[in-house]
Amino acid sequence: MAQAALDQFTQRVTEIYGDAQNNQQIAREILTICQCFADKTSRSVLDVPTATDHKRWSEEDVILITYGNSVQTADEMPLKTLSDFLKERLADVINSVHILPFFPYSSDDGFSVIDYRQVHPDWGTWEDVASIADNFDLMIDLVINHCSRENLWFIDYIGNREPYTDYFIEVDPSTDVSLVTRPRNTPLLTPVHTHRGVRHVWATFSEDQIDLNFANPDVLFEFVKIYLFYIEQGARFIRLDAVAFLWKQLGTNCLHLSQTHAAVKLLRDIVNYVAPEVVVITETNVPVKENLSYFGHSDEAHMVYQFGLPPLVLHALNRGNASFLSDWADAIPPLPEGCTYLNFTSSHDGIGVRPVEGLLPEREVQDLIDSMHRFGGFVSMKANSDGSESPYEINITLFDACMGTRRGPDHHQVQRFLCSQAIMLAMQGIPAVYIHSLTASPNDLEHVEQTGRTRSINRRIWEEHELEYLLSNPVTPQAEVFTELTRMLRIRRAQPAFSPDARQDVVKINTDLFILKRTSEDNSQRIFAISNVTERILKLPLATLGFLENGLSDLLAHEKRIVEDELVLYPYQTVWLSNT
């Protein structure tokens, strides 16, 4: 039984390391790690580590994105507070929770990991995580590209202690690294005082986040063990953070290298072998074609983020023009078998602008950035190989990003924001809603001042009593958004046409409307998701949809409503018209 797995792992290891290593020995070590995991968790393994018939997702899947301490109360561990909030407020709204890195960390709100196997002591324990996992499926981050300089691996590297002397990447500071793709404007190489003198190590994201050396198989073994440890703790989804940068090769841009893709395929093979219910997600905030490459040939990531969706939805609502959004959605290629998208409009990071390269004209991007500046946002820059800088992401809460159009603020903020969520919920894939979208969080400029980081604008830490007061007071935008968005989510979860595997078609009528047609796998349900992206009242004859049957039911109407001949759409209104 194990021979097929060994052969598969050997193939992947050869794709990563070429012929320079004892590939079968490396593969055998990975197999041993897998078998130890299977024995420990009483799992049976598959004969051949390939795709299975396991039904990985359905229309009921909705993921909440949150930090472990996004909601806090005095004298209680944040993960306990979060668990109670989820059970009391969202038990019938979501079924999965992406708890952003909850490990001990030194910077970047968790993405500079000190210890991969411990829970942050100020947030709780693994028992608190297990309490959440008892009620919701978990997504856990595998922060695979780098670790904190306070991680014991790096401390042992500084002390010249084996085997950690080869866990990181040393580069002579005189080396030309100008070809390397830079997501930040900080230096790529950072000096470190070691027992062997000053060394310069590779640090893609910051001087506190030191890249790991996957050219050393021992590093690969470490992360396979961590990967399986998270699955043991109940992870249904594993998110591979910043994985596009994993493999380094001087003379290239060190982005999306073939060895990186082979490493992701190996991780996919591993879960197919020992945990076929687990979903592998790659986080690659890059232009669309590069992002989609992580599906491989249905043998790599199960899911990739729709990174083009947030900036294009925001642009459509800011400009009152859905043409770019519609063209992009219409050009999305058919999903490979066994794959789907993770759809989102907001997350713990900013709204990336790299994914719209080639989709939005530069003038449109700059106009959008200018609007976001007026609404209190910031823009983060990246360094280019020619020494220049260009925008990387917009830092703003999505709620405040929707406070107006390019003409300035207006009184449509709540409805415009809800329209952004309705568009996302109708897209093919699994929806992921950031907690600060559910709570209509405004820009947290005080947090930015405290941390000195612009991303903190969208990482508010709510005091539970304040949040509960706002959600319980019906006149607040927080209560209005939370009530309506959770209602939309409940409705969505009951529609077969919103299954990730249900067909998606884009209907283009004019630039004022964004229209998706979703068809369930058994053809029993068809939904037209129609959004007015303008501040004007629009009238739409249903004949223009080419779909006339005894009237259509508006699933989002607060009272049952059948639309017969003509649809009236108020500013930023979305309707989901269904034949059932």
C-alpha positions in Angstrom: 0.0 0.0 0.0 2.8 2.4 0.9 4.7 1.8 -2.3 2.3 3.9 -4.4 2.6 6.8 -2.0 6.4 6.5 -1.9 6.6 6.6 -5.7 4.3 9.7 -5.7 6.3 11.5 -3.1 9.6 10.6 -4.8 8.3 12.2 -8.0 7.4 15.4 -6.2 10.7 15.5 -4.3 12.6 15.1 -7.6 10.6 18.0 -9.1 11.7 20.1 -6.1 15.4 19.0 -5.7 16.3 17.7 -9.1 18.9 14.9 -9.0 21.1 16.6 -6.5 19.6 14.8 -3.5 18.8 11.3 -2.4 15.2 11.8 -3.4 13.9 8.4 -2.5 15.4 8.8 1.0 13.7 12.2 1.4 10.4 10.8 0.1 10.7 7.8 2.5 11.2 10.2 5.5 8.0 12.1 4.4 6.1 8.8 4.1 7.3 7.9 7.6 6.0 11.2 9.0 2.7 10.6 7.3 2.4 7.1 8.7 3.2 8.3 12.2 0.4 10.8 11.9 -2.0 8.2 10.6 -1.1 5.8 13.5 -1.4 8.6 16.1 -4.8 9.8 14.8 -6.1 6.3 14.0 -6.6 7.2 10.3 -6.5 4.7 7.5 -4.4 5.8 4.5 -5.4 5.6 0.8 -3.7 3.2 -1.6 -2.8 5.9 -4.1 -2.5 9.6 -3.0 -4.6 11.1 -5.7 -7.9 12.9 -5.9 -10.9 11.2 -4.2 -14.6 11.3 -4.6 -14.9 13.1 -1.2 -17.4 15.9 -1.4 -15.3 18.7 -0.1 -17.8 21.6 -0.1 -21.3 22.7 -0.7 -23.5 25.9 -0.7 -23.6 25.7 3.1 -19.9 26.6 3.4 -19.3 30.1 4.6 -16.0 31.1 6.3 -15.5 33.9 8.8 -12.1 35.5 8.8 -11.0 36.8 12.2 -8.1 37.2 14.5 -8.1 35.3 17.8 -8.4 38.6 19.7 -10.7 40.6 17.4 -13.3 40.6 20.2 -12.0 41.0 23.8 -13.4 41.3 27.2 -11.8 41.9 30.6 -10.6 38.9 32.6 -11.2 36.4 29.8 -8.9 34.8 27.2 -9.8 36.3 23.7 -10.2 32.8 22.1 -12.9 32.0 24.8 -14.6 35.4 24.1 -14.4 34.7 20.3 -15.8 31.2 20.8 -18.8 32.5 22.8 -19.4 35.3 20.2 -19.4 32.8 17.4 -21.8 30.4 19.1 -24.2 33.1 20.3 -24.3 35.3 17.1 -23.2 33.2 14.1 -24.1 29.5 14.8 -26.6 29.4 11.9 -24.8 31.9 9.7 -21.3 30.4 9.1 -19.9 26.9 9.4 -16.2 27.6 9.3 -13.7 30.0 10.9 -10.4 31.2 9.7 -8.5 32.1 12.9 -5.6 34.1 11.6 -2.2 33.1 13.1 -2.8 32.6 16.8 0.7 31.5 17.7 3.3 33.4 19.7 4.7 36.1 17.3 7.0 39.1 17.3 5.4 41.3 14.6 2.9 41.6 11.7 0.0 40.7 13.9 0.9 37.0 13.9 2.6 36.4 10.6 6.1 36.5 12.2 5.8 33.2 14.1 8.0 32.4 17.1 6.6 29.0 17.8 4.4 27.1 15.3 3.0 24.6 17.8 1.9 26.9 20.6 -1.1 29.1 21.1 -0.3 32.7 22.0 -0.4 32.7 25.9 -2.2 36.0 26.0 -5.0 34.6 23.8 -5.7 31.1 25.2 -4.8 27.5 24.7 -5.3 24.6 22.3 -8.3 23.7 24.4 -9.8 27.0 23.5 -9.1 26.4 19.8 -10.7 22.9 20.2 -13.8 24.5 21.7 -14.2 26.5 18.5 -13.5 23.4 16.4 -16.3 21.6 18.2 -18.8 24.0 16.6 -17.1 25.2 13.4 -14.7 23.9 10.9 -11.3 25.5 11.2 -8.9 27.2 8.8 -5.3 27.4 10.1 -2.4 29.3 8.5 0.8 27.5 7.7 3.1 30.5 7.6 5.5 28.6 5.4 7.8 31.2 3.8 9.4 32.8 6.9 9.5 32.8 10.6 10.3 35.3 13.4 13.9 36.2 14.1 12.9 35.3 17.7 12.0 31.7 16.6 14.4 29.2 18.3 15.5 28.0 14.9 16.9 31.4 14.1 18.4 31.8 17.5 20.2 28.5 17.0 21.3 29.7 13.6 22.8 32.7 15.2 24.5 30.5 17.7 25.9 28.3 14.9 24.2 25.2 16.3 23.3 22.3 14.1 21.1 21.5 12.3 19.9 25.1 12.1 22.9 26.6 10.5 21.3 25.7 7.1 17.7 26.7 7.9 18.1 30.2 6.5 19.5 31.7 3.3 22.8 33.6 3.5 23.6 35.9 0.6 26.7 38.1 0.1 25.5 41.7 0.3 27.3 42.5 -2.9 25.1 40.1 -4.9 22.8 41.6 -7.5 19.3 40.8 -6.3 17.5 43.3 -8.4 15.5 40.7 -10.3 13.8 39.4 -7.2 10.1 40.4 -6.9 9.6 42.6 -3.9 6.2 42.9 -2.2 7.6 45.5 0.1 9.9 48.5 -0.2 12.3 47.3 2.6 15.8 45.8 1.7 15.7 42.1 0.7 18.8 41.2 2.7 19.1 42.0 6.4 22.3 42.0 8.4 22.5 39.6 11.4 25.2 39.4 14.0 26.0 35.7 14.5 28.8 33.7 16.2 30.5 33.6 12.8 30.3 37.3 12.4 27.8 39.5 10.4 25.8 37.5 7.9 23.1 38.8 5.5 20.0 36.7 5.4 17.1 36.7 3.0 14.0 38.6 4.3 11.2 39.0 1.8 8.7 40.8 4.0 10.7 42.5 6.9 13.8 42.3 8.9 11.8 40.4 11.5 10.5 37.8 9.1 13.4 35.7 8.0 12.9 33.4 5.0 13.4 29.7 5.4 15.7 27.6 3.2 13.6 24.9 1.6 16.6 23.8 -0.4 17.4 22.0 2.9 15.2 19.0 3.1 15.2 19.2 6.9 13.2 22.4 6.6 10.7 20.6 4.4 10.4 17.8 7.0 9.7 20.4 9.8 6.9 21.9 7.9 5.3 18.6 6.9 5.2 17.8 10.6 3.7 21.2 11.4 1.2 20.8 8.6 0.0 17.4 9.9 0.0 18.8 13.5 -2.6 21.4 12.5 -4.7 18.8 10.8 -4.5 16.8 14.0 -5.8 19.9 15.9 -8.9 19.9 13.7 -8.0 22.0 10.7 -10.3 21.4 7.7 -8.6 24.1 5.6 -4.9 24.8 5.5 -3.9 28.2 4.1 -0.4 28.4 2.7 0.6 31.9 3.5 2.9 33.8 1.1 3.7 30.5 -0.6 4.5 32.0 -4.0 7.9 33.2 -2.6 8.9 29.8 -1.1 11.8 28.8 -3.5 14.7 31.1 -4.1 17.0 31.0 -7.1 19.3 33.9 -7.9 19.0 35.1 -11.5 15.2 34.7 -11.4 12.4 36.8 -9.9 12.0 34.0 -7.2 8.2 34.0 -7.6 6.1 31.0 -8.7 9.2 29.0 -9.4 8.6 25.4 -10.5 10.0 24.1 -7.2 7.4 26.1 -5.4 4.6 24.6 -7.4 6.0 21.1 -6.8 6.1 21.8 -3.0 2.4 22.7 -3.1 1.7 19.6 -5.1 3.5 17.5 -2.5 1.4 19.0 0.3 -1.7 18.2 -1.7 -0.4 14.6 -2.2 0.1 14.3 1.6 -3.5 15.2 2.5 -4.8 13.0 -0.3 -2.9 10.2 1.3 -3.8 10.7 5.0 -6.6 13.3 5.3 -8.6 13.6 2.0 -11.2 15.8 3.6 -8.7 18.6 4.1 -8.7 21.5 1.7 -5.4 23.2 0.7 -5.6 26.9 -0.1 -2.8 29.1 -1.6 -2.5 32.7 -0.7 -0.9 34.4 -3.7 -1.8 38.1 -4.1 -0.7 38.4 -7.7 -2.2 39.1 -11.1 -5.0 36.7 -12.1 -3.2 34.4 -14.5 -0.3 33.8 -12.0 -2.9 33.2 -9.2 -4.8 30.6 -11.2 -1.6 28.7 -11.9 -1.8 27.3 -8.4 -4.6 25.0 -9.4 -2.0 23.1 -11.4 -3.8 20.3 -13.3 -6.2 19.6 -10.4 -3.2 18.4 -8.5 -2.1 21.5 -6.6 -4.3 23.8 -4.5 -8.0 22.9 -4.0 -8.8 26.6 -3.6 -7.2 29.9 -4.6 -8.3 33.4 -3.5 -10.1 35.5 -5.9 -7.7 38.4 -5.4 -9.2 40.3 -8.4 -12.6 40.5 -6.7 -12.1 43.1 -3.9 -10.5 45.9 -6.1 -12.9 45.3 -9.0 -16.0 45.3 -6.8 -14.8 48.5 -5.1 -14.0 50.1 -8.4 -17.5 49.3 -9.8 -19.2 50.8 -6.8 -16.9 53.8 -6.6 -17.2 54.5 -10.3 -20.8 53.4 -10.8 -19.7 51.3 -13.7 -19.7 47.4 -13.7 -18.0 47.0 -17.1 -14.6 46.0 -15.8 -16.0 43.7 -13.1 -18.3 42.1 -15.7 -15.5 41.6 -18.3 -13.2 40.1 -15.6 -15.9 37.7 -14.3 -16.9 36.7 -17.9 -13.2 35.8 -18.6 -12.7 33.6 -15.6 -11.8 30.2 -17.0 -13.8 27.1 -16.1 -12.7 25.6 -12.8 -10.5 22.5 -12.9 -12.1 19.4 -11.6 -12.1 19.3 -7.8 -11.1 23.0 -7.4 -12.9 26.2 -6.5 -12.3 29.8 -5.5 -12.3 31.5 -2.1 -14.3 34.7 -2.6 -13.8 37.7 -0.4 -14.0 41.5 -0.5 -12.0 42.3 2.6 -9.5 40.6 4.8 -6.8 41.4 7.5 -4.6 42.7 4.7 -5.4 45.7 2.4 -7.2 45.7 -0.9 -4.5 44.6 -3.4 -4.0 46.4 -6.6 -1.5 44.1 -8.2 -4.3 41.6 -9.1 -5.9 44.2 -11.5 -2.8 44.7 -13.5 -3.9 44.5 -17.1 -7.6 44.6 -16.0 -8.0 48.2 -14.9 -6.2 51.1 -16.7 -3.6 52.8 -14.6 -5.7 56.0 -14.5 -8.7 54.1 -13.1 -6.5 52.6 -10.4 -5.1 56.0 -9.5 -8.5 57.5 -9.3 -9.6 54.7 -7.0 -6.6 55.3 -4.8 -7.3 59.0 -4.7 -10.9 58.3 -3.5 -9.6 56.0 -0.8 -7.2 58.7 0.4 -10.2 61.0 0.7 -12.1 58.4 2.7 -9.2 58.2 5.3 -7.2 55.3 3.7 -3.6 54.8 2.9 -1.6 53.1 0.2 1.3 50.7 0.7 4.1 50.6 -1.9 6.3 47.8 -3.3 9.8 48.1 -4.7 10.4 47.4 -8.4 13.5 46.0 -10.0 14.3 49.3 -11.6 14.5 51.0 -8.2 11.0 52.7 -8.5 8.0 52.1 -6.3 4.4 51.3 -7.2 1.1 50.8 -5.3 0.8 47.3 -3.7 -2.4 47.6 -1.7 -4.9 50.1 -0.3 -5.3 50.1 3.4 -8.8 51.0 4.5 -11.8 49.2 6.0 -14.2 48.1 3.3 -17.1 49.8 5.1 -15.4 53.2 5.0 -14.2 52.5 1.4 -17.9 52.5 0.5 -18.7 55.8 2.1 -19.0 57.5 -1.3 -18.0 57.5 -4.9 -15.2 59.3 -6.7 -17.4 62.5 -6.4 -17.0 62.2 -2.6 -19.0 60.9 0.5 -22.8 60.5 0.3 -25.6 58.9 2.2 -25.5 55.5 0.5 -22.7 54.0 2.6 -24.6 51.1 4.1 -26.5 50.1 1.0 -23.3 50.4 -1.2 -21.4 48.2 1.3 -24.2 45.6 1.4 -24.2 45.6 -2.4 -20.4 44.7 -2.3 -21.2 41.7 0.0 -24.1 40.5 -2.1 -22.0 40.5 -5.3 -19.3 38.5 -3.5 -21.8 36.0 -2.1 -23.2 35.3 -5.5 -19.8 34.4 -7.1 -18.9 30.8 -7.8 -16.8 29.5 -5.0 -16.8 29.6 -1.2 -17.5 33.0 0.4 -15.2 34.3 3.2 -16.4 37.3 5.2 -14.0 39.3 7.4 -15.3 40.0 10.9 -14.9 43.7 10.3 -17.2 43.4 7.3 -19.9 41.8 9.5 -19.4 44.5 12.1 -19.2 47.5 9.6 -16.0 48.6 11.3 -14.9 52.1 10.5 -11.2 53.1 9.9 -9.2 52.6 13.1 -6.8 55.5 12.8 -5.9 55.3 16.5 -4.7 51.7 16.0 -2.5 52.9 13.1 -1.0 55.6 15.4 -0.3 53.0 18.1 1.4 50.4 15.8 2.9 52.7 13.1 1.5 50.2 10.5 -1.1 51.3 8.0 -2.6 47.8 7.9 -3.8 48.3 11.5 -6.5 50.6 10.0 -8.5 47.4 9.3 -7.5 45.3 12.3 -9.7 46.9 15.0 -9.9 45.0 18.4 -13.4 45.3 19.6 -14.2 45.5 23.3 -17.1 43.0 23.6 -19.4 45.3 25.6 -19.0 48.1 23.0 -19.6 45.8 20.1 -22.6 44.2 21.7 -24.1 47.6 22.4 -23.6 48.7 18.8 -25.1 45.4 17.4 -28.1 45.7 19.8 -28.9 49.3 18.9 -30.9 49.2 15.6 -30.0 52.7 14.6 -26.3 52.0 14.3 -24.7 51.1 11.0 -23.1 48.2 12.8 -26.5 46.7 13.7 -28.0 47.5 10.3 -25.1 45.8 8.4 -24.8 42.8 10.8 -28.6 42.1 10.7 -28.9 42.3 6.9 -25.6 40.6 6.1 -26.3 37.6 8.4 -29.8 37.4 6.8 -28.3 37.3 3.4 -25.8 34.6 4.5 -28.6 32.4 5.9 -30.6 32.7 2.6 -27.5 31.9 0.5 -26.7 28.7 2.4 -30.1 27.3 1.4 -29.7 27.7 -2.3 -28.3 24.8 -4.4 -27.5 27.2 -7.2 -24.9 28.8 -4.9 -23.0 25.6 -4.6 -19.3 26.1 -5.4 -19.8 23.5 -8.2 -22.9 25.2 -9.6 -22.4 26.8 -13.0 -21.8 30.5 -13.3 -22.6 32.7 -16.4 -22.2 36.5 -16.7 -25.1 38.4 -18.3 -24.1 41.7 -19.8 -26.9 44.2 -20.4 -25.3 47.6 -19.5 -22.6 49.1 -17.3 -25.1 50.0 -14.5 -25.7 46.3 -13.6 -23.6 43.4 -12.5 -25.5 40.2 -13.3 -24.6 36.6 -12.6 -26.7 33.6 -13.5 -26.1 30.6 -11.3 -27.4 27.1 -12.2 -27.5 24.2 -9.7 -25.7 21.0 -10.6 -29.0 19.2 -11.2 -30.5 22.2 -13.2 -33.4 22.4 -10.7 -32.6 26.0 -9.6 -31.5 29.0 -11.5 -30.7 32.3 -9.8 -30.1 35.7 -11.4 -28.0 37.8 -9.0 -28.6 41.3 -10.2 -26.8 44.3 -8.6 -27.3 48.0 -9.3 -23.9 49.6 -8.9 -25.2 53.1 -9.3 -26.9 55.7 -7.1 -29.9 55.8 -9.6 -33.2 53.9 -9.6 -33.1 51.5 -12.6 -35.9 49.6 -14.4 -35.1 46.3 -16.0 -37.6 44.4 -18.3 -37.1 40.7 -17.4 -37.3 39.8 -21.1 -33.8 41.2 -21.4 -32.6 38.3 -19.3 -34.0 35.7 -21.7 -35.7 33.9 -18.9 -39.4 34.0 -18.5 -41.3 31.4 -16.4 -44.4 32.1 -14.4 -42.6 34.9 -12.5 -39.4 34.9 -10.5 -39.1 34.9 -6.7 -36.8 37.5 -5.1 -35.0 35.5 -2.5 -33.7 38.7 -0.8 -37.1 40.4 -0.4 -38.2 40.8 3.2 -41.7 39.8 2.2 -42.4 37.2 -0.5 -42.3 38.9 -3.8 -42.8 37.6 -7.4 -41.4 39.6 -10.2 -43.3 39.2 -13.4 -42.4 41.6 -16.2 -40.3 44.5 -14.9 -37.7 44.8 -12.1 -37.2 48.1 -10.3 -33.8 48.4 -8.6 -33.1 51.1 -6.0 -29.6 52.6 -5.6 -27.1 49.8 -4.8 -29.9 47.2 -4.5 -29.2 43.5 -5.2 -31.9 41.0 -6.0 -31.5 37.2 -6.2 -34.3 36.1 -8.6 -34.9 32.4 -8.5 -37.2 30.1 -10.4 -38.0 28.1 -7.3 
